[in-house]
Amino acid sequence: MSNRVYDNRMYNRVYDNRVYDNRVYDNIVYDNIVYDNLVFANMVYDTYTRLYDNLGYDNLVYDKLMRDNLV
């Protein structure tokens, strides 16, 4: 009988470790989702930066056209 109780305790410990491992795994997956969101946010930021740069370039072209018109 004592062996069975001991076996159950061992089983529970193994089971607890597996549950803990799953929680750790979930945290890793969650971290990856957060990482993906950060990467996506960086891509969006890069896109806006590029758009802003393009607008700046358009302004230079506009300035050149205005100068050409003045000339």
N, CA and C of each residue as an Amber inpcrd file, in Angstrom:
protein
   213
   0.8390000  -1.2000000   0.0000000   0.0000000   0.0000000   0.0000000
   0.8750000   1.2510000   0.0000000   1.9260000   1.2120000   0.7700000
   2.7930000   2.3820000   0.8240000   3.4580000   2.6060000  -0.5360000
   3.7540000   1.5380000  -1.2350000   4.3500000   1.6810000  -2.5560000
   3.3890000   2.3820000  -3.5060000   2.1290000   2.0690000  -3.4310000
   1.1380000   2.7010000  -4.2980000   1.0460000   4.1940000  -4.0100000
   1.0400000   4.5380000  -2.7410000   0.9870000   5.9540000  -2.3820000
   2.2280000   6.6620000  -2.9160000   3.3600000   6.0200000  -2.7670000
   4.6000000   6.6110000  -3.2590000   4.5340000   6.7720000  -4.7810000
   4.0180000   5.7510000  -5.4480000   3.8930000   5.8240000  -6.9010000
   2.9650000   6.9620000  -7.3030000   1.8990000   7.1450000  -6.5740000
   0.9730000   8.2240000  -6.8910000   1.6380000   9.5830000  -6.7040000
   2.4190000   9.6770000  -5.6620000   3.1260000  10.9380000  -5.4390000
   4.1090000  11.2010000  -6.5750000   4.8130000  10.1700000  -6.9770000
   5.7580000  10.3320000  -8.0780000   5.0060000  10.7230000  -9.3540000
   3.8860000  10.0670000  -9.5750000   3.0960000  10.3800000 -10.7620000
   2.6290000  11.8300000 -10.7180000   2.1860000  12.2670000  -9.5510000
   1.7270000  13.6430000  -9.4180000   2.8610000  14.6260000  -9.6670000
   4.0370000  14.2770000  -9.1920000   5.1750000  15.1670000  -9.4280000
   5.4760000  15.2560000 -10.9220000   5.4750000  14.1270000 -11.5820000
   5.7250000  14.1200000 -13.0280000   4.6290000  14.9120000 -13.7350000
   3.3950000  14.6750000 -13.3270000   2.2840000  15.3890000 -13.9460000
   2.4100000  16.8950000 -13.7080000   2.7710000  17.2700000 -12.4840000
   2.9460000  18.6920000 -12.1770000   4.0470000  19.2970000 -13.0360000
   5.1210000  18.5440000 -13.2180000   6.2010000  19.0540000 -14.0530000
   5.7350000  19.2450000 -15.4880000   4.9250000  18.3300000 -15.9680000
   4.4180000  18.4570000 -17.3320000   3.5150000  19.6750000 -17.4550000
   2.6740000  19.8660000 -16.4560000   1.8040000  21.0410000 -16.4760000
   2.6540000  22.3050000 -16.4410000   3.6690000  22.2980000 -15.6100000
   4.5580000  23.4550000 -15.5290000   5.2480000  23.6880000 -16.8700000
   5.7070000  22.5860000 -17.4780000   6.3550000  22.7130000 -18.7830000
   5.3900000  23.2960000 -19.8050000   4.1510000  22.8840000 -19.7540000
   3.1720000  23.4330000 -20.6920000   2.9690000  24.9230000 -20.4590000
   2.9690000  25.3220000 -19.2050000   2.8340000  26.7510000 -18.9070000
   4.0260000  27.5210000 -19.4480000   5.2070000  26.9530000 -19.2670000
   6.4100000  27.5890000 -19.8070000   6.2990000  27.6640000 -21.3210000
   5.8470000  26.5950000 -21.9250000   5.6800000  26.5780000 -23.3820000
   4.6780000  27.6490000 -23.8100000   3.5810000  27.7580000 -23.0840000
   2.5930000  28.7900000 -23.4000000   3.2050000  30.1770000 -23.2940000
   4.0440000  30.3800000 -22.2960000   4.6990000  31.6760000 -22.1510000
   5.6100000  31.9540000 -23.3330000   6.3050000  30.9210000 -23.7940000
   7.1850000  31.0940000 -24.9520000   6.3460000  31.4430000 -26.1770000
   5.2400000  30.7420000 -26.3600000   4.3480000  31.0450000 -27.4850000
   3.8210000  32.4650000 -27.3460000   3.4280000  32.8370000 -26.1430000
   2.9310000  34.1960000 -25.9170000   4.0100000  35.2220000 -26.2450000
   5.2340000  34.9380000 -25.8060000   6.3400000  35.8450000 -26.1160000
   6.5310000  35.9730000 -27.6180000   6.3750000  34.8620000 -28.3410000
   6.5190000  34.9130000 -29.7870000   5.4320000  35.7690000 -30.4140000
   4.2090000  35.6800000 -29.8910000   3.1140000  36.5060000 -30.4050000
   3.4210000  37.9730000 -30.1380000   3.9080000  38.2730000 -28.9410000
   4.2850000  39.6520000 -28.6110000   5.4080000  40.0990000 -29.5370000
   6.3780000  39.2280000 -29.7570000   7.4930000  39.5590000 -30.6540000
   6.9730000  39.8340000 -32.0630000   6.0600000  38.9800000 -32.5340000
   5.4760000  39.1970000 -33.8620000   4.7660000  40.5350000 -33.9220000
   4.0560000  40.8950000 -32.8640000   3.3610000  42.1790000 -32.8440000
   4.3520000  43.3300000 -32.9000000   5.4600000  43.1970000 -32.1860000
   6.4770000  44.2460000 -32.2130000   7.0840000  44.3580000 -33.6020000
   7.3540000  43.2160000 -34.2280000   7.9010000  43.2340000 -35.5840000
   6.8910000  43.8820000 -36.5220000   5.6190000  43.5170000 -36.3720000
   4.5830000  44.1120000 -37.2140000   4.5070000  45.6200000 -36.9870000
   4.5920000  46.0230000 -35.7280000   4.5640000  47.4550000 -35.4210000
   5.7610000  48.1500000 -36.0570000   6.9220000  47.5040000 -36.0270000
   8.0980000  48.0870000 -36.6610000   7.9090000  48.1980000 -38.1590000
   7.2750000  47.1960000 -38.7640000   7.0100000  47.2530000 -40.2020000
   6.0740000  48.4090000 -40.5170000   5.0420000  48.5670000 -39.6930000
   4.1100000  49.6810000 -39.9010000   4.8490000  51.0020000 -39.7400000
   5.7060000  51.0900000 -38.7270000   6.4930000  52.3090000 -38.5080000
   7.3920000  52.5830000 -39.7080000   8.0480000  51.5220000 -40.1990000
   8.9020000  51.6840000 -41.3800000   8.0900000  52.1620000 -42.5700000
   6.8940000  51.6250000 -42.7320000   6.0420000  52.0280000 -43.8530000
   5.6890000  53.5020000 -43.7390000   5.3050000  53.9320000 -42.5340000
   4.9820000  55.3510000 -42.3460000   6.2110000  56.2180000 -42.5850000
   7.3660000  55.7480000 -42.1410000   8.5970000  56.5150000 -42.3460000
   8.8810000  56.6520000 -43.8310000   8.7010000  55.5680000 -44.5650000
   8.9250000  55.6200000 -46.0070000   7.9330000  56.5670000 -46.6660000
   6.6910000  56.5000000 -46.2290000   5.6830000  57.4080000 -46.7910000
   6.0620000  58.8540000 -46.4940000   6.5140000  59.0860000 -45.2650000
   6.9200000  60.4380000 -44.8910000   8.1050000  60.8880000 -45.7370000
   9.0650000  59.9790000 -45.9320000  10.2140000  60.3060000 -46.7810000
   9.7590000  60.6280000 -48.1950000   8.8040000  59.8640000 -48.6930000
   8.3000000  60.1250000 -50.0400000   7.6220000  61.4870000 -50.1140000
   6.8950000  61.8370000 -49.0710000   6.2550000  63.1560000 -49.0480000
   7.3160000  64.2460000 -49.0430000   8.3840000  64.0140000 -48.2650000
   9.4880000  64.9770000 -48.2490000  10.0970000  65.1120000 -49.6290000
  10.2480000  63.9920000 -50.3060000  10.8000000  64.0210000 -51.6580000
   9.8440000  64.7700000 -52.5840000   8.5480000  64.5090000 -52.4370000
   7.5560000  65.2140000 -53.2560000   7.6280000  66.7120000 -53.0110000
   7.8790000  67.0990000 -51.7700000   7.9930000  68.5280000 -51.4720000
   9.1950000  69.1350000 -52.1800000  10.2920000  68.3880000 -52.2370000
  11.4690000  68.8780000 -52.9530000  11.1480000  69.0450000 -54.4320000
  10.4450000  68.0790000 -54.9920000  10.0480000  68.1750000 -56.4020000
   9.1320000  69.3790000 -56.5840000   8.1950000  69.5570000 -55.6430000
   7.2780000  70.6980000 -55.7190000   8.0510000  72.0160000 -55.6530000
   9.0270000  72.0860000 -54.7380000   9.8540000  73.2970000 -54.6260000
  10.5940000  73.5590000 -55.9320000  11.1070000  72.5020000 -56.5470000
  11.8430000  72.6640000 -57.8000000  10.8980000  73.1830000 -58.8890000
   9.6860000  72.6490000 -58.9200000   8.7150000  73.1160000 -59.9150000
   8.3920000  74.5900000 -59.6880000   8.2330000  74.9650000 -58.4290000
   7.9360000  76.3660000 -58.1240000   9.0950000  77.2510000 -58.5680000
  10.3260000  76.7890000 -58.2860000  11.4890000  77.5830000 -58.6940000
  11.5590000  77.6710000 -60.2170000  11.2710000  76.5540000 -60.8670000
  11.2920000  76.5630000 -62.3300000  10.2570000  77.5510000 -62.8600000
   9.1150000  77.6040000 -62.1930000   8.0730000  78.5350000 -62.6280000
   8.5060000  79.9760000 -62.3890000   9.2070000  80.1780000 -61.2700000
   9.6910000  81.5300000 -60.9860000  10.7430000  81.9380000 -62.0120000
  11.5710000  80.9690000 -62.3890000  12.5890000  81.2580000 -63.4080000
  11.8730000  81.4340000 -64.7400000
